[in-house]
Amino acid sequence: MSSIPERGEIDTEYTWDLADLFASDEDWEAAYEETEERITELESYEGRATEDGETLLEALETREKLMRRVSNVAAYARMRRDEDTTDQAYQALTARSQSLAADARSAASFLEPALQALDRDELDAMIEAVPELEGYEHYFDDVRRMTPHTRSAEIEALLADLSEVTGATGEVYNLLSNADMSFPAVEDPDGEAVEITLSNFTTLQKRPDREFRRQVYEGFYDEWGAVRNAVGAAHKNSVKTDVKLARARDYDTARAAALDGPNVPVSVYDTLLDTVHANLDSLHRHAELKRSVLDVEELRPWDLYMPLAESEEPEIPYADAREHVIEAVAPLGDEYQERLAEGLDSRWVDVYESRGKQSGAYSGGTYDSQPYILMNYHDDLDSLYTLAHELGHSLHTQLASEAQPYAYSGYEIFVAEVASTVNETLLTEHLLDTVDDESFRRHVLNESLERFRSTLCRQAMFAEFEHRTHELTEAGEALTPERLDDLYYDLKAEYYAPAELDDRIAHEWMRIPHFYRAFYVYQYATGMAAAVALVERILEEGEPAAADYRDFLAAGSSKYPIELLEGAGVDVSTAEPVAAALDTYEERLDAVAGLA
């Protein structure tokens, strides 16, 4: 039987090195206790933080020191848990760190209402008296623009204290899907039993044997169907939480609340959906090309991941993937390329799947640590692209942390997905320029098309589903599992019109963890559109454009996302980047069709 290895069977060189955070659990415990004590120190500024400039600066610096410690404690606990989500000890550490973070946010919650209560003249006088406060100008602007949606200090403290509870549905979903659910094994054409997991499902859906794919698809979604009521309840309550928190802050909708955080106009969301809808013919053409290449009368759900290539997908060992990504980012400059290579040699990446490991992939780390990447590498093109994607996040984190003070070292997801997709897009260009093997090239073209399908079009479909579920809840309608199934099925049928769907595909919404982060998914699509435009500029203009892009990465959150992207050379407030990306999608479809 093809089984998933235990973590202890994975060579150390393919695991991340968390010693940059804490050398041991004992060190973590000591940091946890020290951080708890620091909360009281911050609380001592309540009621007096804005009495003068010196005290305000002290309060801001005290909060930053506390939050840096909280970030380190939380990151270590989470990553240890993600190594094996069934490990009760690290589940407990994660829960404790989440409580600590909630306590810290509650302790800090007085600061923003206090800043909002100041007259602008009072704040300017403090900045003039204490020049160090000038470094917080963008932060002050961001806080003060949120004045209409900020409640009293007491209510802000309560909302911060409740954050651990309001985020509980996502935690429940994560444990259910990664630790408790068990998918069946399916016998492959060679008679070997292959265990289905969250991490390998997509890979198994690319196997050439259609009957095997069907059995994998049915076994996978039947398991989801068995927990439909539990996931439905989690999803319903997650959406309700978004809606109630938005109302608590006097927003008309949960979507308006979510987009106001990064100061992104709601029109950006609507423009994305409108532009993708106007170009669904490209997605339909892609599906029809798959049907033709597979030579089947009907394209079924278990065919949707199949490549537009008749040969078997190339096997790409992790060592080769590393070299491909290092070479691909050369247009971003020598320093960027060297940093990426050094990171790969410094155990940033936890590479392979192991039993109980968190599914999917992400880039993490803190202001005080090196970046970290969780992966479940499968020796295929999708994994290669995922590595490039996560390294884009990691370099973004490193450059911003080095260039910015802690206050601006983070960045909004809206720009984060640009950094990751720039690397993916450069990887495509590199492979098409350097790979001679026609079969490999066709698979690269196919992978590029899959990125447009899954990152631009599919994420837009998810964004539409998310928007509609929140609208239904805001209108007072019940989000039952049946309603969610019907809503999702109708969208899937619209987006994938040439396919013949079955009832199981209606459960696909259940396997999308990003729905537990309100209005997150649309940013993958806008990020891809911006990335395609940026790469085109970098390849045409060379170092000046690359320098603008590196400056964008290093800027962190020192400006609003729309401004940052304008500085790099793309205006995402218009339909142009999305429309241009969809044109590129069509061009790639032409290229593949020409090879047929």
N, C-alpha and C positions, 0 to 999 in steps of 0.2 A: 504493500500500500504506500502511495506517495503521501507522506505525513509531514507535519510541520515540526521543525526541530525545537528542542527546549533551548532557552537562552544560554545555558551553560555550554551548549554545543557550538556556539558561534565564536569564532576566533576573536580575540580581544581587539585586533587591529580594525575590525569591522564594527566596533561598538564605540559610542561616544565616550569622551573622558570628562566626567562631571567634576573632576577635582578642581577645575577652575572656579567652581562655585563653592563646594565643600568637600573636603578630603574624606569625610566619613559622616555617618548618621549622627555620631556624637557631636561633631562640629556643628551640624545642622541644629541639634537640640540647643546647644549653647547660643547660637545666633537667634533662634526662636525666642528664648527667654530674654535675651538682651533687647530684642525688638519689642516684645511686650512692654518692657519697662520704658522704652522710648515713647510709647503712645501717651503716657501721662505727661511727659515733657511737652508734647505738642498741645495737649489739652490746656496747659497752663496759659496759652496765649488767647484763649477764647475770651471775648469781651474787651480785649486790649490790643489786638493785633494791628489795628489801624490808628492807634493814638498818635503815632509819629512814624517817620520814615525808617528810623533805626529799628524800631520794634517790628515793623512790617517786614523788613529784610530778614530779621532774625526768625520770624515766624515762617517765612517762605523757605529759608534754608533748613530750618528744623523739619519742616514737612518733607522736603526733598530727601534729607538724610534718612528719615523714617521710611519713605516709600521705596527708596533704593534697597534698604534692608528687607522690606516686605517682598519686593520683587525677587530678590535672590532666594529667600526662603520658599516662596511659592513655586519658582521655576524648578528648583531641585526636587521638591516633593512631587510635582506633576510629572517630571521626566522619569523619576524612579518608578512612579505608578505606571507610566506608559510603557515601560520596559516589560511589564507583566500586569495587565489590568486585573488579574485574579488575585494578586498579592494583597492580602488584607492589611498588612503592616503599612504599606505605602498608600493604600486607600485612606488609612487613618491619618497619615502625615499630610496627605493632600487636603483632607477635610479640615484638619487643624490650621493649615496655612490659609485656607479659604476663610475660616473664621477670623484669623489674624488680619487678613486683608480687609474684611468687612469692618472690623474694629478700627483699623487705621483710617479707612475712608470716613467712618463715622466721626472719628476724632478730628479729622481735617475739614469736615463739612461746614464748619462755621466760617471758613476763610473767604469763600467766594461770595456769600451773602454780605459779608462785611465790606468787601471791595466794591460790590454793587451799590452799597448804601452811601459810598463816598461821592461827593460832587467831583466833577472832573478837575475843577480848580484845586481842590484839596489834594487829589492824587498828583497833579502836576507839581504842587508845592513840595510834596514828599520826594518826588523824583529829583527835583532841583536840589533839595537839601541832602539827599543820599544818591549820588550818581550811579551807584551799583544797581539801583532799581531800574535804570534805563534798559538793562538786559531783559527785563520782564515786560517791555512795552507790548509786544504781540500777545503775550499771555493776558495782560490786563485788558486789551481790546477784546480778546476772545471771551473772557469772563463777563465783561460788561455788556457785550451784545446779547448775552443769554439772560439778562435781567428779567425780561417779561416771563421767563419760564423757570425762574428760580424761586423757591419757596422760602419761608422763614428758616432761620438757623435750626430751630427745633425740628421742623418737618424734614429739612435736608438731612439732619442727623438720623432721623428715623428711617428715611429712604435708604441712606447709606448702610445703616445697620441691617436693613431687610435684604440687602443685595445678595447675601448668601442664600436666602430663601427664594428670592425671585429668580435666581439662576438655577434652581434645583432641578427643573425639568430637563435641562440639558445634561446635567450630571446623571440623572436617572437613565436617560436615553443612552448615554455613553456606556454606562455599565451594562445595561441590557444588551446592547448591540455587540460590544467587544468582549465582555466577560461571561455573560449568561447564555446567549444564543449559541446554538450548536447546529451547524449546517451539515447536510449529509455528504457521504462520499459517493461518487459516481464512477462506474467502471468505464475506462477509456477503450478505444478500439484494440489496444494491445492486451486487454484483460486486467490492467492495473487499476486498483481503486484509487481515485484521486479525491482528496478531501477538499470541499469547497470552503473558502473563508471570505470574509469581507475584502481582504487584500488581494486575493487571486481571482475573484469572480470575473473581472473584466478580462484578465489574461486568458482564462478558460473559455471565455466567449469568443476568442479569436482562433480557437483550435479549428482545423480544417474539417473535421468530421461533424456534419450537421446534426446527426442524431445525438451525438455526445453533447453538443452545445444545447440542444433542446432539453435534454435531461438535466444539465447543470442549471439552466434557466428555471426550469420548473421546480427543481429541488430548492433552489435559492429562494424563489419568491413564495413557495409554499411555506417555508420556515417563517418568512416575514408575515404571511397570512395568519400563522398560528399565534402571533403576538400583536395582531392588528388592533385589538381593543386597548391594550396597554400603550402602544405607540400612539394610537389615536388620542388617548387621554393626555399623554405627555405633550403632543403637538398642540392640541386644543388649549391646554393651560399655558403653554409657552406663548401662543398668540394672545391669549387673554392678558397675560402679564405685560406684554408689549403695549397693548391698548390701554390698560389701566395706568401704567406708568406714564404714558404720553398724556393721558387726561389729568393725571396728578400735576403735571407741569404745564397744563393749559395749552396743549397742542390740539389741533383739530383732528389729527390722525397720527397713528403710530409711525407711518412712513415719514411724515413731516418731522416728527421728533428725531427719528434715526438719521435723516439726512441733514438736519440742522446741526448735529454734533460736529461734523467736519465742515459745515458751512457750504454744503453742496446744494444748489437749487433743485427742487423737485422736478423742474423741467428737464433736467439731465436724465432722470429716470424715465420720464415719459418719452423723451426723444429717442432713447435707446430702444424701447419697446416698439414705438411707431416705425422706426427705421428698419428694425429686424423684420417686423411684420410685412413691411412693404417689399421685402426681399426674400420671403420664404421660398420663392421659386428656386433659389440656389440650394437651399436645404433639401427641397423636394428632388431637385436634379441629382444631388449627391446620393440620396436614397435610391433613386432609379438606377444610377450607375452601379450601385452595389447589387441590386437585383440582377442587372445584366451580367456583371462579372461572375456572380455566383451561379448564373444560368438556372434560376428558379422562377416558377410561375408567380409566386407570392413572396414578398419580403416579410419575414416574420420577426418578432422581437429578438429572437436568439441569433438573428443575422445582422443586427444593427452595428455591432462592433467589428464585423469582419472587414479586413483591409481590401482595398481595391487593387489587389495584387494576387496573381494566381500562384506564385511561389510561396513557400513557407517564410514567415517573418524571420529576419536575420537574428541570430543569437548575439547579444552584446554583453560580454562579461563586464563586471563592474570596473575592472582595470581599464578596459577600452573606453568605457563611458567617461571616466575621469579625463582621459586624454582628449576625447572629442570636445568636452565642455571647455577645457582649458584653451584649446585652439580656437574654439568658436568665439570666445569673448575678446579676441585680439583687437577688433576695431574699437573697443572701449579704452584702449591704452595699456601700456606696459605695466603700470602700477596696479591697475585693476586686475589684470591677468595674473600678476605675481601674487597678489593677495589671495586670489581664489585658489591658486595652486598650493600656496602655503596652508590654507585652511583645510584642504583635502588631506594634507600630510599631517595635520594636527588633531586628527580624530574629532572633527566637527560632526561627522556623519555616523549615525547608527543605521547600518546599511540594510541588513537582511531581516526578513520576517522570522519571528519565533512564536512559540505558543503563548497566547494571551497578550501579545504585544498590541498596542494601539494600532488600529488600521490607518491606512492613508499615509499622509506625509505632512510635515510642517517644519518651519524654521522657528527656532526659539532662542533663548539666551537673554541676558540682561545687560544693562549699562556697564556693569562691572565684570562681565564674563566674556569669553569668546562666544561666537554664535554656535548654535547647535541645530542639527537637522535630524529629524526622525524620518526614516524611509522604510519601505518594504520592497526592496529591489528584486526584480524578477528576470534579469538578463534579457530584457526586451526593449524596444524603442520607447514604449510608454515610460518605462522606468528611467531611461536615459533622459527623456524630456523632463521628467519630474525632478531629477537631480539638477538639471540646469535651472529649473524653476525655483527650487528651494535655495540654491546658491545665489540667485538674484536677490532674494529676501535677505540672505545672510550678509552679503556685501553691502546692501543698503543699510542694514543695522550697524555694521562695523564702521562704515564711512560717516554715518550720522552721529554715532556715539563719539567718535574721535573729533568731529568738527564742531559739535554743539554742546552747550551745557545741558545738564540733565533735563531741564525744563523743556527743551526742544529736541531731545535725542530720539524720541519716539516719532511715529508717523502714522497717518491715517491709512486704513485699509484701501481707501480710494487710490492712493498713490503707490501703496505696497504692491498691488497687483500689476502695476506698470513695470516695476523693477524686475519682477519674476518673469513676466512675459516678454520683455526685451531679450532676456537670455534665451528663452525658447525660440524666438524669432531669429536671433543670430545663429542659433544652432542649426535651424533649417537651412539658412543661407550657406553656412559653412559646409554642411553635409552635401548639399546639391552642387557646391563648387568643387569639392574634393573627392567625392566617392565616384569611382568609375564603374563599379558593378551596377548594371542596369536594373537588376532585381532589387538590390539595396536602394537605389535611387527611387524606384517606384514606391517602395515602402516608406521612404522619407517623404515623398510627395503625399502619400496616403496619410502619414502621421500629421503633416501640416494641415491637410484637409480635416482630419479628426480634431485638431486643435480649434479650427474655425467652427466645426460642428458643435464640439462639446464646451468650448470656452465662450464663444460668442453667442451662438444660437441657443444651445441647451441651457446655458446660464440665464439667458434672457427668458426662456420658458419658465425656469425656476422662479425668476423674479416676478413674472406675471402671476404664477401660482401663489407666491407669497403675498403679493399685493391683493389678490382676490380673497385669500383667506382672512386677511386683516380687515378688508372691507366688509365681508360677511359678519365678522365678529362685531365690528363697529356699528353695524346695522341691527345688531341684536339677534342675529340668526345663529343657530347651533352648528358647531363644527363636529358633526358625527363622523366616524370612520367612513360611512357610506358617502357622505357629502364630500369628504376629502378624496375618496376614490373617484367619484364621478367627475369632480372638478379636474383632477389630474388627468384622468383618461381623456377627457374632451380636449385638453390642451395638447396632450401627446398626439392625439389623432390629427389635430390641426397642424402641428409642427412637422409631423412625419406622415403626411397624407398618403404617400405611395405605399406605406407598409400596412399589412394586415395584422391588426393588434388582437390580443386576447385579454381576458379579464385579469390575468396576473399582472400585466404591466400597470394596471391601476394602483398597485401597491408600491410602485417605484418611489413615490414621495417619502415612504417610510425609511428608505436607506440613505437619505440626504442629511447628514449631521449639521450642515450649515444653516438649516432652517431654525436652529436653536440660537442663532445670532441674528437679531432682527435686521432685515434688509441688508444683508451681507453680500448675497450672491451676485447682485447686479454689477458689483464692482469688478468681478472677474471679466465681464463683457466689456465694460468701459475701459478697463485696464488693458485688455487686448487691443482694442481699437487705438488707444493712445500709443501702445508699444509698437504696433505696425507702423504708425506714422513716424515715431522717433527713430526706429531702425532705418527706415527709408532715408531720413535726413542724415543719419550718421554715416551710412554707406555712400551717400552722394557727396557730402561735404567734408567728411573725414574728421580730423582732430578738433576743429572748432566746435562742431556739433557734439562730438564725444565729450569735450570739456564742459559744454552746457549740461549734458546729461549727468556727468559726475557731480557737477555743482548741485543739480537737482537732488541727487541722492544724499549728498552731504548736508543739504539744507534741513533735513529732518522735518520737524513741524514748525519751523521758524516763520513760515507763511501758510496761508490757507491752500488746500490742494489745487484749486483752480489756478491760483497765482503761480504755484510751483511749476505746474505743467506748462503754463504759458511761457515761463522763463526757459523751459527746455525746448519750446518750439511747437507746442500743440495746444489747440483751443478745444477743450472737451465740452464747452458749454454749447457748442453747435453740433449739428448732425454730421458734419463733414468727416470727422475721424471714423465714425461707425460706418458711414456709407463707403468710405475709401477702403476700409478693411473688408467689407462685403464684396467690393469690386475685386480685391485681391483673392478672396475666396473663389469668385467666379473664374478668375484667371487660372488658378490652380486646378479647378475642375476642367477647364479647357485643356490644360497640359496633360492631365491624366487621361481624358477622353481621347486625346491625340495619340496616346500610346496604345490604345485598344486595338 
